[in-house]
Amino acid sequence: MSLSDFEFSALASESAVHRSVYTDPAVFAAEQARIFRRAWLYVGHESQVPSVGDWLLTRLGPDEMILIRGEEGALSLLHNRCPHRGARLVAAERGSSRHLICPYHAWSFDPAGRLTGLPLPEGYASTFLDDASARQVARAPRLQSYRGFIFASHAAEGPSLPEFLGGIAFAIDNLVDRAPSGRVTQVGGALRMLYRGNWKLFMENAVDLVHPGFVHASAVAAARADREAATLTGVTGQVVQMQLANGLRPAEWNELSIHGFSGGHVSMDSFYRQGVIAAQRDDPVFQRYFEALAGAQGEERAREILSIDRFNNLLWPNLSINSRFQAMRVVQPLSVDLTQVTSWCFALEGAPEEMTRLTLRFLTAAASPVSLVAADDLEIFERCQRGFAGAGPEWLDISRGLAVDREVDGETIAPGTSELPIRLQFASWRHWMSQSGSAV
């Protein structure tokens, strides 16, 4: 199927979207070209490549890439493809080497992607060896770090990274500001989950505050059946506290606020209020942490940093950050009905070690393959995807709360149960999808 720019725009309005945006391979292919080959996308953290030669296997939209640190600290994002015969240069997730050596014919490259050696050079014409494009590893044209978080774009031109982030940059700022040293470090490995559904379903659901009491009802019920467990220290107590928090009534969810920004970015108020998951705690670990933060930033500034109490912060198109628990999830579209979600967490340098354990427990309980709530969400995504293929209305309604959206100081504010996040994401989707062609 070939769709024109006008037809793409017509698939999503302010109040409804056509089901083909989740099911049509032609729409998916256009998204890869027009969004994921143009927008700024997160590719890694500086702490994952701290020294010269350190590299990280990552992705930039549909392409597998190598984030590598070169001489004098310069970072490059290289396509994981030898320019000779196209073999993958690396297969491991991380490594360190001053030279990337192709396993096929041993062409070698420096961290900037320049050819440094090859067997039997006399077998090649001088014109070939002089052709930089034929002997260099292709690289992303734009790569930039924002407070240690590295973003890249396949597009040589477009909005700058600060312009692209706009108001949602506060989520990264708040995450880093919570570290007494002013630095965070990625710790532990990565958690990965696959689901048979479209990538947009995850981003829409991450700030959908109607679903928790229904989709996660069994986990909430189990937590309520043993409320005493919420008073325990350690993993059990924290996990039960997290499940109980999902048990708000619809009217209580509506008392929270959704904050929308230009570019499709969205933030939601937090609903974690009791126990070790509360924003402000009165326990020895948190007291030691506050003293460290206040010692570095001053008491007034420390209280200002900790007063920002948000939960999921979505950097459209595919990044979710929880600043208070130093957790991140990246949504990777693999096909129109197959999506991978990868999660990482970060340690606050200068904070007590127990704060990192809190973060690890949060990520395991909320976003891992053993998570009760993640399993619920993935099941719903797959049910939606299968439902889209059946008979029924072609258009899906996204109008809940439309009448009460309001603009306040450059943000769009709505009650927690509004579908404002979906509307904003599709507004950005229409913007990018209305631009024909691709970046490469």
C-alpha positions in Angstrom: 0.0 0.0 0.0 1.2 3.5 -0.8 -0.1 6.3 1.3 0.4 10.0 0.6 1.3 12.6 3.2 -2.3 13.7 3.3 -3.5 10.2 4.0 -1.0 9.7 6.8 -2.2 12.9 8.5 -5.8 11.8 8.0 -5.2 8.7 10.1 -5.1 10.6 13.4 -7.2 13.5 14.5 -7.5 15.3 17.7 -10.1 12.9 19.0 -9.7 9.6 17.2 -7.1 7.4 15.4 -7.5 4.9 12.7 -6.6 1.3 13.7 -4.3 1.0 10.8 -1.7 3.1 12.6 -1.1 0.1 14.8 -1.5 -2.7 12.1 -0.4 -1.5 8.7 3.2 -2.5 7.7 3.2 0.5 5.3 2.5 2.9 8.2 5.2 1.2 10.2 7.7 1.5 7.4 6.9 5.2 7.1 7.4 5.7 10.8 10.8 4.2 10.6 11.8 6.5 7.8 10.1 9.7 9.0 10.3 9.5 12.8 13.0 7.0 13.8 15.5 8.2 11.1 14.9 11.8 11.9 14.1 12.4 15.6 16.7 12.5 18.4 16.8 9.1 20.1 18.6 7.9 23.3 21.6 5.7 22.5 23.4 5.3 25.8 25.0 7.0 28.9 28.5 8.3 29.2 29.2 6.1 32.2 28.8 3.1 29.9 31.8 4.1 27.8 34.1 5.8 30.3 37.5 5.2 28.7 39.1 5.4 25.3 38.1 2.3 23.3 35.1 1.5 25.4 32.1 0.6 23.3 28.4 -0.2 23.7 26.2 -2.0 21.2 23.0 0.1 20.8 20.4 1.1 18.3 19.4 4.2 16.5 16.0 3.6 15.1 16.0 0.5 12.9 19.9 0.3 12.8 22.3 -1.4 15.1 25.0 0.9 16.2 28.3 1.1 18.2 28.7 3.9 20.7 32.4 4.2 21.2 34.8 6.6 23.0 37.9 7.8 21.1 40.9 9.8 21.7 40.5 12.9 23.9 37.1 11.6 25.0 35.4 12.1 21.7 32.3 9.9 21.1 31.2 8.4 17.9 28.2 6.4 16.9 29.1 3.9 14.2 26.9 1.6 12.2 27.7 -2.0 13.2 28.6 -2.9 9.6 32.0 -3.3 8.0 32.1 -1.2 4.7 33.9 -4.1 3.0 31.4 -7.0 2.9 28.8 -5.8 5.5 29.6 -8.1 8.4 28.8 -7.0 11.9 31.9 -5.6 13.5 30.9 -6.5 17.1 28.4 -9.0 18.6 28.8 -8.6 22.4 26.8 -5.9 24.2 29.9 -4.1 25.6 33.6 -4.2 25.2 36.8 -2.2 24.9 39.3 -2.0 22.1 41.4 0.7 20.5 40.5 -0.9 17.2 37.4 -2.5 15.8 38.4 -5.5 13.8 36.0 -7.1 11.4 35.8 -10.9 12.0 35.4 -11.7 8.3 38.5 -10.3 6.6 40.2 -8.4 9.5 39.7 -4.9 8.3 40.4 -2.7 11.3 39.0 0.7 12.3 39.8 3.3 14.9 37.0 4.7 17.3 36.2 7.4 14.7 35.5 4.7 12.1 38.6 5.3 10.0 40.3 2.3 8.4 43.6 1.5 10.1 44.6 -1.7 8.4 43.6 -4.5 6.0 45.2 -7.6 4.7 46.8 -7.6 1.2 46.3 -3.8 0.5 48.2 -4.3 -2.8 45.2 -6.1 -4.1 43.1 -2.9 -4.2 43.2 -0.1 -6.7 44.6 3.1 -5.3 41.3 4.9 -6.2 39.5 2.5 -3.9 41.9 3.0 -1.0 41.6 6.8 -1.5 37.8 6.7 -1.4 37.0 7.5 2.2 33.4 6.5 1.9 34.4 3.0 0.7 36.8 2.4 3.6 35.2 4.1 6.6 32.5 2.9 8.9 29.4 4.9 8.4 28.5 7.0 11.4 25.5 9.0 12.7 25.7 12.6 11.6 24.5 14.0 14.9 25.5 12.9 18.4 25.1 15.0 21.5 25.2 14.4 25.3 22.7 16.1 27.6 24.0 15.8 31.2 25.6 12.5 30.4 22.6 11.1 28.5 23.6 10.6 24.9 21.2 11.2 22.0 21.7 10.8 18.3 19.9 11.4 15.0 20.2 9.9 11.5 19.2 13.3 10.2 22.1 15.7 9.4 19.7 18.6 9.9 16.7 19.3 12.1 15.9 20.7 15.5 18.8 20.9 18.0 18.7 18.4 20.9 17.7 21.2 23.5 14.9 22.3 21.1 13.7 18.7 20.7 13.7 18.0 24.4 12.0 21.3 25.3 10.1 21.2 28.6 10.7 17.5 29.3 14.4 18.1 29.8 13.5 18.7 33.5 13.2 15.0 33.9 16.8 14.4 33.0 17.8 17.4 35.1 16.0 16.2 38.1 17.4 12.7 37.9 21.0 14.0 37.7 20.4 16.8 40.3 19.4 14.1 42.9 23.0 12.8 42.9 25.1 14.6 45.6 28.1 14.6 43.3 26.0 15.8 40.3 26.7 12.6 38.4 24.9 9.3 37.9 26.2 6.0 36.7 24.4 3.2 34.9 24.5 0.1 37.1 23.6 -3.5 36.6 22.6 -5.0 33.3 19.6 -4.5 31.1 16.2 -5.9 31.4 14.5 -6.8 28.1 10.9 -7.8 27.3 9.2 -8.5 24.0 5.5 -8.2 23.2 3.4 -8.9 20.2 2.0 -5.5 19.7 2.7 -2.0 18.2 5.3 0.2 19.9 2.8 3.1 20.4 0.8 1.0 22.8 3.5 1.0 25.4 4.0 4.8 25.2 0.3 5.5 25.4 -0.2 3.2 28.4 2.8 4.5 30.4 0.7 7.6 31.5 -2.8 6.0 31.2 -4.2 6.4 34.8 -7.5 4.7 34.2 -6.1 1.2 33.6 -4.1 0.4 36.9 -7.1 -0.5 39.1 -8.4 -2.8 36.4 -5.4 -4.3 34.5 -3.5 -4.7 37.8 -6.4 -5.7 39.9 -5.0 -9.1 40.8 -1.7 -7.7 42.1 -3.5 -5.0 44.1 -5.8 -7.7 45.6 -2.8 -9.8 46.6 -1.2 -6.8 48.3 -4.4 -5.9 50.1 -4.7 -9.5 51.4 -1.4 -9.1 53.3 -1.2 -5.5 54.2 1.2 -6.3 57.0 3.8 -7.2 54.5 3.9 -3.5 53.5 5.5 -2.8 56.8 8.4 -5.1 56.2 11.8 -3.8 55.3 13.6 -5.0 52.2 12.2 -6.3 48.9 8.9 -7.7 50.1 7.8 -4.5 51.8 8.8 -2.3 48.9 7.0 -4.5 46.3 3.8 -4.7 48.4 3.9 -0.9 48.8 4.2 -0.5 45.0 1.2 -2.8 44.4 -1.0 -1.1 46.9 -0.2 2.3 45.3 -1.8 1.0 42.1 -5.1 0.5 44.0 -6.4 4.1 43.9 -10.0 4.6 42.9 -10.7 6.3 39.6 -11.6 9.5 41.3 -8.3 9.5 43.1 -6.3 9.0 39.9 -8.2 11.9 38.5 -6.8 14.1 41.2 -3.3 13.7 39.8 -2.2 15.9 37.0 -0.9 15.2 33.5 1.6 17.7 32.1 2.0 17.9 28.4 4.8 19.6 26.4 5.4 20.4 22.8 6.9 17.6 20.8 4.6 14.9 22.3 6.5 14.8 25.6 4.4 14.0 28.7 4.9 13.9 32.5 2.6 12.6 35.2 2.4 13.3 39.0 3.6 10.5 41.3 1.2 8.4 43.3 3.8 6.7 45.5 3.1 8.2 49.0 3.8 5.7 51.7 6.8 3.6 53.0 10.2 3.5 51.3 8.6 4.6 48.0 7.3 7.9 49.3 8.9 11.1 48.0 9.9 12.3 51.5 10.8 9.6 54.1 11.8 9.6 57.7 14.3 6.8 58.0 18.0 6.6 58.6 18.9 5.8 54.9 17.0 8.8 53.6 18.3 11.0 56.3 21.9 10.1 55.3 21.0 10.7 51.7 19.5 14.1 52.4 22.5 15.2 54.5 24.8 14.3 51.6 22.6 16.1 49.0 22.3 19.2 51.3 26.0 19.2 52.0 26.7 19.4 48.3 23.8 21.6 47.2 22.7 23.5 50.3 19.5 22.6 52.3 17.2 24.9 50.3 18.3 23.6 47.0 18.2 20.0 48.2 14.6 20.4 49.3 13.7 22.0 45.9 15.2 19.1 44.0 13.4 16.5 46.1 10.1 18.4 45.9 9.7 17.5 42.2 7.6 14.4 42.5 6.8 12.9 39.1 6.4 9.3 38.0 6.7 8.4 34.3 8.2 11.1 32.1 7.9 10.3 28.4 10.4 11.7 25.9 8.6 11.0 22.6 8.9 8.9 20.6 10.3 6.0 22.6 11.9 6.9 26.0 10.4 6.8 29.5 12.3 8.1 32.5 11.4 7.8 36.2 13.7 10.5 37.8 12.9 9.6 41.4 13.8 6.0 41.0 16.6 6.6 38.4 15.1 4.2 36.0 14.8 4.3 32.2 12.9 2.3 29.6 13.5 2.5 25.8 10.8 1.2 23.4 12.3 -0.3 20.3 9.9 -1.0 17.4 10.9 -4.2 15.6 7.9 -4.7 13.3 4.4 -3.4 13.1 3.3 -5.9 15.8 6.5 -6.7 17.6 8.2 -4.4 20.2 11.2 -4.7 22.6 11.3 -2.8 25.8 14.8 -2.4 27.4 15.2 -1.0 31.0 18.2 0.3 32.8 18.8 2.0 36.2 21.3 4.5 37.5 23.1 5.0 40.8 23.3 8.4 42.4 27.0 9.1 42.9 27.6 10.2 46.5 24.3 8.7 47.8 24.1 5.7 50.2 24.4 2.3 48.6 20.9 1.5 49.9 19.4 4.1 47.5 20.7 2.0 44.6 19.1 -1.1 46.0 15.8 0.8 46.2 16.2 1.6 42.5 17.1 -2.0 41.5 14.1 -3.3 43.4 11.8 -0.7 41.8 12.9 -1.7 38.3 12.6 -5.4 38.9 9.1 -5.0 40.4 7.9 -2.6 37.8 9.6 -3.3 34.5 11.2 -6.8 34.3 10.0 -10.1 32.9 9.1 -11.2 36.5 7.1 -8.1 37.2 3.4 -8.6 37.9 2.4 -5.3 36.5 4.6 -5.6 33.4 3.1 -9.0 32.6 -0.4 -7.4 32.9 0.5 -4.6 30.6 2.1 -6.7 27.9 -0.9 -9.0 28.0 -3.2 -6.0 27.4 -1.1 -4.8 24.5 -1.3 -8.1 22.8 -5.0 -8.3 23.3 -5.3 -4.8 21.8 -3.2 -5.8 18.8 -5.3 -8.9 18.2 -8.5 -6.9 18.6 -7.4 -4.4 16.0 -7.4 -7.2 13.4 -11.0 -8.2 14.1 -14.3 -6.7 12.9 -15.4 -3.6 14.5 -15.1 0.2 14.3 -12.2 1.4 12.2 -11.6 4.4 14.5 -10.4 4.4 18.1 -11.6 7.2 20.4 -9.0 9.3 22.3 -11.3 12.1 23.4 -11.5 11.5 27.1 -10.8 14.7 28.9 -10.5 16.8 25.8 -12.9 19.5 27.0 -10.8 20.2 30.2 -7.3 20.4 28.7 -5.8 23.8 29.7 -2.7 25.8 28.9 -0.6 26.9 31.9 2.9 28.5 31.6 3.8 26.7 28.4 2.4 23.3 29.5 -0.9 21.6 28.8 -2.4 20.4 32.0 -5.2 17.9 32.4 -6.7 15.7 35.1 -4.9 12.3 35.6 -7.5 10.3 33.7 -7.5 12.4 30.6 -6.3 11.0 27.3 -4.2 14.1 26.8 -1.0 12.0 26.5 -2.2 10.1 23.5 -3.5 13.2 21.8 -0.2 15.0 22.3 1.8 11.9 21.0 -0.4 11.7 17.9 0.0 15.5 17.3 3.7 15.0 17.2 3.2 11.8 15.1 1.2 13.8 12.5 3.9 16.5 12.4 6.7 14.0 11.6 4.7 11.8 9.4 3.6 14.7 7.2 7.2 15.2 6.1 7.9 13.0 3.1 11.2 11.2 2.5 13.8 10.0 5.0 16.9 11.3 6.6 19.2 8.8 4.8 
